[in-house]
Amino acid sequence: MHAGWNLIARYERSESQVYKKTLIFIGLVGFIPAVASEISARSMTPLAWVCVTGSAIFSGMYLFFLARAYGSSDFTIVYPVARSLPVIFIALIDTLRGRNLTFYGWLGILLVAVGCTLVPLQSFRDISIKRYINPTSLWLVLTALGTVGYTFLDKVAAEVVQSGPATAARYGYFYFAFSYFPYILLLHFFKSERNQKESASWKYAIPVAILGFLAYWLILWAYQLSPYAGYIYAFRQFSIVIGAILAFLIYKEKGVVVRMTGALLITSGLVLIGILGR
């Protein structure tokens, strides 16, 4: 679902407007059921409200800078690099919180990170620092910082709310609904001629909203089931494998050998985490 909404959002090359309409759609459609069910269940603690507010700020940053990155490079570079940068940082946060990862857990995470850095290449001969340090790098780093921020806060919130999929869905709604405001502020503050001219169809924004919400709802639920945010985030990177395969099929891009090697490294890392990571 995560690879799917990214590919759909990329289709019209108007990502910033797709994300804007996505947040509007989620905010409007989910308002009554989310607010009514929260009034009844009271599943959100005061700390959870603080976390979701802070998380929304990071999420708005993430979406804004992700759109900027897509505007300056192609899908097979932006998507895997933006997803790979936070892998090790989130694992380090787990360690600082006293959730020490096993040796095989760390090895799995490193394999995932290395695999993510190979996926953007078209050939092993393309391995160069210039591939990763360029004008797009700033947007990718800021995108990654947004990811680390909302991942940490959402994991903390998952540990203090009532456990269950319904609570995860309600939290997910507030996460997306609140994200609209920092996102719009960033669009307004950094408005450009491109942002003013581009438009996006609701027929793309609606499936992006549905897939995006469902994908993150499952992640929020998973946060309640595992103490390790680093492992969960690493497992999310399997979407890079799916995204790379779909990008080959849809965009007919080159580099099958090196990118499939990266995909195999990601998969191997996930197997290590799943079998020996605890």
Secondary structure by P-SEA (a helix, b strand, c coil): caaaaaaaaacccaaaaaaaaaaaaaaaaaaaaaaaaaaacccccaaaaaaaaaaaaaaaaaaaaaaaaaaccccccaaaaaaccaaaaaaaaaaaacccccaaaaaaaaaaaaaaaacccccccccccccccccaaaaaaaaaaaaaaaaaaaaaaaacccccaaaaaaaaaaaaaaaaaaaaaaaaaacccccccbbbbaaaaaaaaaaaaaaaaaaaaaaaccccaaaaaaaacaaaaaaaaaaaaacccccaaaaaaaaaaaaaaaaaaacccc
